[in-house]
Amino acid sequence: MEEHSEKKESRISVDSNIHFGKPCVAGTRIPVRDVLEVLRAGHSFEEITTDFYPDLDELDVQACVQYAIDTIDAERIHVTSSSS
């Protein structure tokens, strides 16, 4: 399972010279955020790779989702109790 996740992770790159260092699909100038926005709009992986970003394949789209999950997992969340 780790090997599969590692392959997805290598599909995402961060380069300060491309989109101001925003994460993109490796080898493209397609930001992860843009792919996630199309997913949020309700389009399928197939539609994304066919109609929106034909340079991507479904593993690239999966890598974008995994990148978002990994980013959330790495966040430090500070919970404060509310005073009622």
N, C-alpha and C positions, 0 to 999 in steps of 0.2 A: 504493500500500500504506500509506503514512504517513497518508493521509486516512482510510482505514478504521480504523486504530489510533486516530487522533485522535477519531473519532466514539465509539469504545468508551470511551476515557478520559473523555470528557465525560459519560458515563452514570454515573460514580462521583463522589460528592461527599463532602467531609469538612467537617462543621459541628460546632463545639464544643458546640452546643446540642442535637445529636441523637446519642444513644448515646455520650455522652462523647467525641465527636470521632472515633469509629471510622468507617472508610469505609463508606458505604451506597450503594445504588443511588439515583441522583439522583431527587428528587421522591418518594422513599419513605422509610420508616424501616426498611428491610430491610438489615441489615448484610451486607457482602460475605462475611464469615466464615460466616454462616448459610447462604448460597447454596452456598459451597464445601463445607460440611459435608454438605449434601444430595447434592451431586455425589459426594463421597467415599463416601457410603453406597451408591452405585451407581445412583442415579436418573438418568434421561435428561434432557436439556434440556426435552423436551416434558413429561415428568412434573413437572418443577420448575415450569414455567409453567402447567400445568393443575391439578395436585393440591396443590402447596405454596404457590406465589406467583402467583396468577392476575393480579396487577397487573404482573408482569414479562413481557417477551417474550424470545425466544431471544438477541437481541442484548444484552440486559441480562446474561444468564447468561454469554455470551461475554466481556462487559466485566469481569465479576468474575474470570474466569480470567485475562484479560489483566492486570488489576490485580495479581493475585498474581505473575504472571510478571515484571512490571515492578518490583515491590517486591523480588523476589529478585535481579533484575539490578542493582538499585541498592545492594544490600547490599555492605558492605566485609567481605571475608573475610580473616582473618589465619591463615595456616597456619604452625604451628610444627613443627619436626622433632622426632620422638620419639627419645629416647635409649634404645637397646637394649643 
